[in-house]
């Protein structure tokens, strides 16, 4: 029994020794301790807790150099957003590495983490003056952000004055993370804001009483924001009332133009007929005068011919006259 106990103790001691060696070996690996994901509030600073481990063989290199910590988006070497060696003006995202890198502390404070930079960020350790201690720690930390609604705006379709009885759609738009949970519509009546309805859209069959200023409000778990007031203008019915008068005026004008054209045509036709009649009468008189003149001339010639023959034979006339 005593031998078995001694053997068991030796075996357990061997297992403990191996475990100690494995534990030491694991502790000597490159590792980064930081949250897997962090949610930032838009417009606020963001603290990223961070510690790293390096193999013991590099401890002397770390102590004898001026280490630099860098944060980059996803793939290192592209989009370096912060370096402990830079000033705020040189960094894309303003911030400071508050941890002491010589103590393997890489805790970083980002000032007002901006919207649109949600991504996975990778940490890199470098030592100036040596190529021996440079390491990129994966997988990094995923940073996203939440925002209260912003850029909230009220839109109208159709825009401009709306005639009586026509439908108009009011739409509310806003940027928010997490997304907008609720939209509310209000009407500004002489400076007093009155609730009208809930929903991203508001449809109205417009009457004169609906004209005025409208605004919407977007809500999520981080807050709310109201839009600027948007005017809804009512188009009076004066134009529709004047339409019959306009039509009548056009018809009267067309009638006057038609009569004027007909009168002009009638006068033109009468003038042409009169001219033709005058030409016809003038032609008849010319022919009559020409005929009379021709007959008279022939008669005169005939008389002259007879007289000439009588003078040529005077004896014959006397002889015929003797008996």
CORJOTA-V885838 format. One record per residue. N is the residue number from 0. RES is the residue in one small letter. PHI is phi in degrees with one decimal (999 if undefined). PSI is psi in whole degrees, 0 to 359 (NA if undefined). D_LAST is the distance of its C-alpha to the last C-alpha in whole Angstrom. Layout:
# CORJOTA-V885838
N RES PHI PSI D_LAST
N RES PHI PSI D_LAST
This chain:
# CORJOTA-V885838
0 x 999 320 223
1 x -66.0 323 224
2 x -65.4 319 222
3 x -62.9 320 219
4 x -64.3 320 219
5 x -65.9 319 219
6 x -62.9 318 216
7 x -63.3 319 214
8 x -64.9 321 214
9 x -64.7 320 214
10 x -65.8 317 210
11 x -65.2 322 209
12 x -64.7 323 210
13 x -65.1 317 208
14 x -62.6 319 205
15 x -64.3 321 205
16 x -66.4 317 205
17 x -63.1 318 202
18 x -62.5 319 201
19 x -63.3 317 202
20 x -63.9 316 200
21 x -63.5 320 197
22 x -63.9 318 197
23 x -65.1 320 197
24 x -65.1 319 195
25 x -65.1 322 192
26 x -67.5 341 193
27 x -89.6 4 192
28 x -85.9 160 189
29 x -70.7 128 185
30 x -154.3 155 184
31 x -130.0 129 182
32 x -109.1 110 183
33 x -158.1 155 180
34 x -58.7 146 178
35 x -68.4 327 176
36 x -149.0 148 173
37 x -137.5 139 173
38 x -105.1 123 170
39 x -98.4 148 169
40 x -96.1 124 168
41 x -53.4 132 165
42 x 85.6 357 165
43 x -113.7 161 169
44 x -73.4 159 171
45 x -132.6 123 173
46 x -100.9 125 176
47 x -110.8 104 177
48 x -65.1 137 181
49 x -156.4 129 181
50 x -139.3 149 185
51 x -131.5 160 185
52 x -126.4 145 188
53 x -130.9 157 188
54 x -59.1 149 191
55 x -58.6 332 194
56 x -64.2 342 193
57 x -103.6 0 190
58 x -59.4 318 192
59 x -64.0 322 194
60 x -63.2 321 190
61 x -67.0 318 189
62 x -71.1 334 192
63 x -102.7 22 191
64 x -136.4 174 187
65 x -102.7 98 185
66 x -73.7 152 183
67 x -126.5 132 179
68 x -106.6 136 178
69 x -131.7 144 174
70 x -116.2 134 172
71 x -136.4 155 169
72 x -81.3 124 167
73 x 53.4 269 167
74 x -88.9 124 167
75 x -70.9 148 169
76 x 100.4 341 168
77 x -116.1 136 165
78 x 58.7 53 164
79 x -71.1 119 167
80 x -98.6 336 167
81 x -152.2 136 170
82 x -130.9 136 173
83 x -67.9 344 176
84 x -86.7 350 176
85 x -100.0 163 173
86 x -88.1 171 172
87 x -58.0 321 170
88 x -66.0 335 167
89 x -89.7 343 167
90 x -88.3 144 167
91 x -67.9 313 165
92 x -105.7 121 166
93 x -66.5 138 169
94 x 175.1 183 172
95 x -146.6 142 176
96 x -87.6 101 178
97 x -76.7 332 181
98 x -71.9 156 184
99 x -90.2 111 186
100 x -63.7 330 185
101 x -64.9 336 189
102 x -98.9 14 190
103 x 63.3 34 187
104 x -114.4 117 186
105 x -114.9 22 182
106 x -55.4 132 181
107 x -128.6 139 177
108 x -111.6 115 176
109 x -92.6 130 172
110 x -88.0 119 170
111 x 50.2 70 167
112 x -59.0 121 167
113 x -77.4 152 163
114 x -69.2 152 161
115 x 88.9 0 159
116 x -111.9 20 162
117 x -63.2 123 164
118 x -174.7 179 165
119 x -95.3 130 168
120 x -113.2 134 170
121 x -107.5 141 173
122 x -101.9 140 176
123 x -129.7 138 177
124 x -111.3 132 180
125 x -135.5 150 180
126 x -121.0 126 182
127 x -68.8 141 182
128 x 86.9 357 183
129 x -144.8 141 184
130 x -93.0 359 182
131 x -76.2 319 185
132 x -107.1 89 184
133 x -144.6 124 180
134 x -150.8 141 180
135 x -106.0 125 177
136 x -97.2 119 178
137 x -109.0 158 176
138 x -89.2 353 175
139 x 92.2 192 174
140 x -127.6 136 174
141 x -92.2 124 170
142 x -114.5 125 169
143 x -126.4 172 166
144 x -138.5 159 166
145 x -119.7 148 165
146 x -139.4 143 162
147 x -69.1 158 161
148 x -54.4 141 158
149 x -146.3 168 155
150 x 55.0 37 152
151 x -76.2 131 151
152 x -143.8 144 147
153 x -103.8 133 145
154 x -124.5 152 142
155 x -124.4 139 139
156 x -138.6 118 136
157 x -74.5 162 133
158 x -89.9 165 134
159 x 85.4 183 132
160 x -59.6 140 131
161 x -116.2 129 131
162 x -71.7 162 129
163 x -60.6 132 130
164 x 86.1 355 131
165 x -88.3 145 131
166 x -81.3 139 134
167 x -130.5 139 136
168 x -110.7 122 139
169 x -101.2 131 142
170 x -124.4 137 144
171 x -107.9 131 147
172 x -126.4 144 148
173 x -159.1 150 152
174 x -100.6 129 154
175 x -157.2 149 158
176 x -144.1 109 161
177 x -68.7 167 162
178 x -57.9 161 158
179 x -61.0 132 157
180 x -92.5 329 159
181 x -152.0 141 157
182 x -116.4 143 153
183 x -131.3 146 153
184 x -114.4 141 150
185 x -134.4 155 150
186 x -120.4 132 147
187 x -91.5 110 148
188 x -112.6 103 147
189 x 53.8 43 147
190 x 86.9 353 150
191 x -102.6 119 152
192 x -85.2 123 152
193 x -118.7 132 152
194 x -66.9 139 152
195 x -113.8 311 149
196 x -167.8 168 150
197 x -109.0 153 152
198 x 126.7 154 151
199 x -70.0 332 149
200 x -119.7 150 145
201 x -132.9 119 144
202 x -105.9 129 141
203 x -126.1 139 139
204 x -92.9 105 136
205 x -69.2 134 135
206 x -131.1 174 135
207 x -59.0 327 135
208 x -69.0 342 138
209 x -84.6 348 139
210 x -66.4 148 138
211 x 147.8 198 141
212 x -103.0 131 143
213 x -120.6 146 145
214 x -144.7 155 148
215 x -121.9 163 150
216 x -134.5 132 154
217 x -105.7 138 155
218 x -127.0 139 159
219 x -142.2 185 161
220 x -67.4 346 165
221 x -94.5 347 165
222 x 153.1 201 163
223 x -150.9 163 160
224 x -151.6 140 157
225 x -100.0 150 154
226 x -83.1 170 150
227 x -72.9 155 148
228 x -67.7 136 146
229 x -116.1 127 142
230 x -76.9 137 140
231 x -111.7 112 138
232 x -98.6 137 135
233 x -96.2 131 133
234 x -93.2 117 129
235 x -66.9 162 127
236 x -88.7 17 125
237 x -60.3 322 122
238 x -64.2 317 120
239 x -67.5 327 120
240 x -68.2 326 119
241 x -79.9 347 116
242 x -58.6 312 114
243 x -58.8 321 112
244 x -67.1 322 111
245 x -65.0 317 110
246 x -62.7 316 108
247 x -61.1 318 106
248 x -61.2 319 105
249 x -64.6 318 104
250 x -64.6 319 102
251 x -62.9 318 101
252 x -63.3 319 100
253 x -63.9 321 98
254 x -64.3 316 96
255 x -62.3 318 95
256 x -63.5 320 94
257 x -63.9 314 92
258 x -61.9 317 90
259 x -60.6 316 89
260 x -64.6 318 88
261 x -64.1 317 86
262 x -62.6 317 84
263 x -62.2 317 84
264 x -63.2 319 82
265 x -63.3 314 80
266 x -64.0 320 79
267 x -64.2 318 78
268 x -66.1 317 76
269 x -61.0 318 74
270 x -64.3 322 73
271 x -70.1 320 72
272 x -63.8 320 70
273 x -64.0 319 69
274 x -63.5 319 68
275 x -65.7 321 66
276 x -64.8 317 64
277 x -63.5 320 63
278 x -64.3 322 62
279 x -65.6 314 60
280 x -63.4 319 58
281 x -63.6 325 57
282 x -67.8 320 56
283 x -64.2 316 53
284 x -63.1 321 52
285 x -63.9 320 52
286 x -67.7 319 50
287 x -63.5 313 47
288 x -61.9 321 47
289 x -65.8 321 46
290 x -68.7 314 44
291 x -61.3 316 41
292 x -62.6 324 42
293 x -70.2 318 40
294 x -64.9 314 37
295 x -61.5 321 36
296 x -67.5 321 37
297 x -67.3 320 35
298 x -64.0 317 32
299 x -61.6 320 32
300 x -65.9 321 32
301 x -64.1 316 29
302 x -63.7 320 27
303 x -65.1 323 28
304 x -67.1 317 27
305 x -64.0 318 23
306 x -63.2 324 23
307 x -69.1 321 24
308 x -67.8 325 22
309 x -66.9 323 19
310 x -71.9 330 21
311 x -73.0 334 21
312 x -129.9 69 18
313 x -70.8 331 16
314 x -68.2 320 14
315 x -61.5 322 12
316 x -67.8 324 11
317 x -72.2 321 10
318 x -65.7 320 8
319 x -69.9 336 7
320 x -86.7 342 6
321 x -63.8 309 4
322 x -58.6 NA 0
